[in-house]
Structure formats: structure tokens, C-alpha cells
Amino acid sequence: MEYSALVFDDCNEVEDTYDMLLETIDLFANDENCTQIVVSCKSVWTLRLATAPKNKVMLVQRPDRPYVALLNGLKAIKQENVVVTGISTKHTSENIDELLNHLSKYPAIQFDKDLQAFDTRLLMFCLQKAIESNLAITSYAEAVTLADTPLEFI
């Protein structure tokens, strides 16, 4: 199953490092099913990434407001399926494969706090609903609950 990866980081968590960000990008860059890697982080790391471009990687500056960050990241996605990850937890290609296997059967999957997968159309619908309802959401998981689609935990 082809998918896009959306890597979010605010560069604020103590355990997050630039090396962890690079490891996460490489995890997806080495996966032939991943056609695009969108990285959304604060400008300090965006500038560092821009000095050494990588194949498949698109950089999106992360605004301070969570909702705007969610929308900007998702607007860059081109595939029908998206894997969303932070960088606090190290994941493996086996984790991604298991996540995608479940995504082929259900549109909203959560592996752990840092790794989720969604049908991109569902997320767009949910974000639109959040705008119409004037709700302040801070994660894609919160958005999905607006569509009465509970996350499936694996």
C-alpha cells in the first residue's frame, strides 16, 4: 500500500533531537511504499534540513497554533493514506508494516502516542467539521472523533 508520511515535531521536547528526526526520515525514505515524506517542524530544524535536501522530503514550517499546523501538514499530503509520526519514540519498518496492514481494513489506526495512520480523506473531512464547529483541536486523533470514527488501537 502506497502512503505518505507526515513527521511532526515541535523541537521542544527534551528527548527529541535532530538525529532522531533524521532517523525517522530515513525510516520512511527507505520504504519503497512511502512516496512522500512531509516534515513539519519549527524553523530551526527546517533550515537545517533545507541545507541538505533528501529524496521524497517536503518541508512545511510548523506554525505555533496547533490547528494551523495540522491543516498545513495535511494540505501537503498527496496520497490517500497517511502515516503520522512524532520523533520521541523510535519505530521500525515492522511497526509501519503492521500499521499499514490494519489501515487497509480500518481508516483510523493508532500504534502508540507517536505513530498513527489515517485515510487522508477522513482527516480532511474531520478538519473541515472542526472548522465549521469552531472547535480547537490539537491532534488528528481529536479530529477523527468528530466523525464518530473511533481510533483502532493496535
DRENDO-1510 file (C-alpha; in Angstrom, 1 decimal, always signed):
<recs>
REC; n; res; u; v; w
REC; 1; MET; +0.0; +0.0; +0.0 .
REC; 2; GLU; +1.4; +3.4; -1.0 .
REC; 3; TYR; +1.3; +6.1; +1.5 .
REC; 4; SER; +2.7; +9.5; +2.6 .
REC; 5; ALA; +4.4; +10.0; +5.9 .
REC; 6; LEU; +3.8; +13.1; +7.9 .
REC; 7; VAL; +6.6; +13.7; +10.5 .
REC; 8; PHE; +5.6; +16.3; +13.2 .
REC; 9; ASP; +7.9; +17.7; +15.7 .
REC; 10; ASP; +7.8; +21.0; +17.7 .
REC; 11; CYS; +11.5; +20.8; +18.6 .
REC; 12; ASN; +10.6; +21.4; +22.3 .
REC; 13; GLU; +10.6; +18.0; +23.9 .
REC; 14; VAL; +13.8; +17.3; +25.8 .
REC; 15; GLU; +14.2; +13.8; +24.4 .
REC; 16; ASP; +13.8; +15.0; +20.8 .
REC; 17; THR; +17.0; +15.5; +18.9 .
REC; 18; TYR; +17.9; +16.4; +15.3 .
REC; 19; ASP; +19.4; +13.0; +14.9 .
REC; 20; MET; +16.1; +11.4; +15.9 .
REC; 21; LEU; +14.4; +13.4; +13.3 .
REC; 22; LEU; +16.9; +12.2; +10.7 .
REC; 23; GLU; +16.4; +8.6; +11.8 .
REC; 24; THR; +12.7; +9.0; +11.4 .
REC; 25; ILE; +13.0; +10.5; +7.9 .
REC; 26; ASP; +15.4; +7.7; +6.9 .
REC; 27; LEU; +12.9; +5.0; +8.1 .
REC; 28; PHE; +10.4; +6.3; +5.6 .
REC; 29; ALA; +12.9; +7.2; +2.9 .
REC; 30; ASN; +14.0; +3.5; +2.8 .
REC; 31; ASP; +10.4; +2.2; +2.5 .
REC; 32; GLU; +9.5; +1.8; -1.2 .
REC; 33; ASN; +5.8; +2.1; -0.4 .
REC; 34; CYS; +6.3; +5.6; +1.1 .
REC; 35; THR; +6.1; +8.0; -1.8 .
REC; 36; GLN; +6.4; +11.3; +0.1 .
REC; 37; ILE; +7.7; +12.5; +3.5 .
REC; 38; VAL; +6.3; +15.7; +4.8 .
REC; 39; VAL; +8.3; +17.2; +7.7 .
REC; 40; SER; +6.5; +19.8; +9.8 .
REC; 41; CYS; +8.8; +21.3; +12.5 .
REC; 42; LYS; +9.9; +24.7; +13.8 .
REC; 43; SER; +12.2; +26.8; +11.7 .
REC; 44; VAL; +15.4; +25.9; +13.5 .
REC; 45; TRP; +15.3; +22.3; +12.2 .
REC; 46; THR; +13.6; +23.2; +8.9 .
REC; 47; LEU; +16.5; +25.4; +8.0 .
REC; 48; ARG; +19.0; +22.6; +8.8 .
REC; 49; LEU; +17.0; +20.1; +6.7 .
REC; 50; ALA; +16.8; +22.6; +3.8 .
REC; 51; THR; +20.6; +22.7; +3.6 .
REC; 52; ALA; +20.8; +19.0; +2.8 .
REC; 53; PRO; +17.8; +18.1; +0.7 .
REC; 54; LYS; +16.7; +14.4; +0.7 .
REC; 55; ASN; +14.7; +12.4; -1.8 .
REC; 56; LYS; +10.9; +12.3; -1.1 .
REC; 57; VAL; +11.1; +15.0; +1.6 .
REC; 58; MET; +8.9; +18.1; +1.6 .
REC; 59; LEU; +9.4; +20.7; +4.4 .
REC; 60; VAL; +6.5; +22.5; +5.9 .
REC; 61; GLN; +7.1; +25.1; +8.6 .
REC; 62; ARG; +5.1; +24.4; +11.7 .
REC; 63; PRO; +3.1; +27.4; +13.0 .
REC; 64; ASP; +2.6; +27.9; +16.7 .
REC; 65; ARG; -1.1; +27.3; +16.6 .
REC; 66; PRO; -1.8; +23.5; +16.7 .
REC; 67; TYR; -4.9; +23.6; +14.4 .
REC; 68; VAL; -3.0; +25.6; +11.7 .
REC; 69; ALA; -0.1; +23.1; +12.0 .
REC; 70; LEU; -2.4; +20.2; +11.5 .
REC; 71; LEU; -4.0; +21.8; +8.4 .
REC; 72; ASN; -0.8; +22.9; +6.8 .
REC; 73; GLY; +0.8; +19.4; +7.2 .
REC; 74; LEU; -2.2; +17.7; +5.8 .
REC; 75; LYS; -2.5; +20.0; +2.8 .
REC; 76; ALA; +0.9; +18.9; +1.6 .
REC; 77; ILE; -0.1; +15.2; +1.6 .
REC; 78; LYS; -0.7; +13.6; -1.9 .
REC; 79; GLN; -1.6; +10.0; -1.1 .
REC; 80; GLU; -4.9; +8.6; +0.1 .
REC; 81; ASN; -3.2; +7.1; +3.1 .
REC; 82; VAL; -1.0; +8.9; +5.6 .
REC; 83; VAL; +1.2; +7.7; +8.4 .
REC; 84; VAL; +1.6; +10.4; +11.1 .
REC; 85; THR; +4.5; +10.2; +13.5 .
REC; 86; GLY; +6.4; +12.2; +16.0 .
REC; 87; ILE; +10.1; +11.5; +16.8 .
REC; 88; SER; +10.0; +10.8; +20.5 .
REC; 89; THR; +9.6; +7.1; +20.0 .
REC; 90; LYS; +11.8; +5.0; +17.8 .
REC; 91; HIS; +9.9; +2.9; +15.3 .
REC; 92; THR; +10.8; +0.1; +12.9 .
REC; 93; SER; +9.7; -0.9; +9.4 .
REC; 94; GLU; +7.8; -3.8; +11.0 .
REC; 95; ASN; +5.8; -1.3; +13.1 .
REC; 96; ILE; +5.0; +0.6; +9.9 .
REC; 97; ASP; +4.0; -2.6; +8.0 .
REC; 98; GLU; +1.7; -3.7; +10.9 .
REC; 99; LEU; +0.1; -0.2; +10.9 .
REC; 100; LEU; -0.5; -0.2; +7.2 .
REC; 101; ASN; -1.9; -3.7; +7.3 .
REC; 102; HIS; -4.5; -2.5; +9.8 .
REC; 103; LEU; -5.1; +0.7; +7.8 .
REC; 104; SER; -6.2; -1.5; +4.8 .
REC; 105; LYS; -9.1; -2.6; +7.0 .
REC; 106; TYR; -10.0; +0.5; +9.0 .
REC; 107; PRO; -9.5; +4.2; +8.4 .
REC; 108; ALA; -8.0; +5.4; +11.7 .
REC; 109; ILE; -5.3; +3.4; +13.5 .
REC; 110; GLN; -3.1; +4.2; +16.5 .
REC; 111; PHE; +0.0; +2.2; +17.2 .
REC; 112; ASP; +1.3; +4.4; +20.1 .
REC; 113; LYS; +1.4; +8.1; +21.1 .
REC; 114; ASP; +3.8; +8.9; +18.3 .
REC; 115; LEU; +2.6; +6.6; +15.4 .
REC; 116; GLN; -0.8; +6.7; +13.7 .
REC; 117; ALA; -2.3; +6.1; +10.3 .
REC; 118; PHE; -5.3; +7.5; +8.6 .
REC; 119; ASP; -7.3; +7.7; +5.4 .
REC; 120; THR; -6.4; +11.2; +4.2 .
REC; 121; ARG; -10.0; +11.9; +3.1 .
REC; 122; LEU; -11.3; +11.1; +6.5 .
REC; 123; LEU; -8.9; +13.6; +8.1 .
REC; 124; MET; -9.8; +16.3; +5.6 .
REC; 125; PHE; -13.5; +15.8; +6.4 .
REC; 126; CYS; -12.8; +15.9; +10.1 .
REC; 127; LEU; -10.7; +19.0; +9.9 .
REC; 128; GLN; -13.5; +20.7; +7.9 .
REC; 129; LYS; -16.0; +19.7; +10.5 .
REC; 130; ALA; -13.8; +21.1; +13.2 .
REC; 131; ILE; -13.7; +24.5; +11.3 .
REC; 132; GLU; -17.4; +24.5; +10.9 .
REC; 133; SER; -18.0; +23.7; +14.6 .
REC; 134; ASN; -15.3; +26.2; +15.7 .
REC; 135; LEU; -13.6; +23.6; +17.8 .
REC; 136; ALA; -10.0; +23.9; +18.9 .
REC; 137; ILE; -8.3; +20.6; +18.2 .
REC; 138; THR; -4.6; +19.8; +18.8 .
REC; 139; SER; -4.2; +16.4; +17.1 .
REC; 140; TYR; -5.5; +14.3; +14.2 .
REC; 141; ALA; -6.8; +11.8; +16.8 .
REC; 142; GLU; -9.1; +14.5; +18.2 .
REC; 143; ALA; -10.3; +15.4; +14.7 .
REC; 144; VAL; -11.2; +11.8; +13.9 .
REC; 145; THR; -13.5; +11.6; +16.9 .
REC; 146; LEU; -15.6; +14.4; +15.4 .
REC; 147; ALA; -16.6; +12.0; +12.6 .
REC; 148; ASP; -17.7; +9.3; +15.1 .
REC; 149; THR; -14.8; +7.2; +13.9 .
REC; 150; PRO; -13.0; +5.9; +16.9 .
REC; 151; LEU; -9.3; +5.1; +16.6 .
REC; 152; GLU; -8.5; +1.4; +16.5 .
REC; 153; PHE; -5.6; +0.8; +18.8 .
REC; 154; ILE; -3.1; -2.0; +17.9 .
</recs>
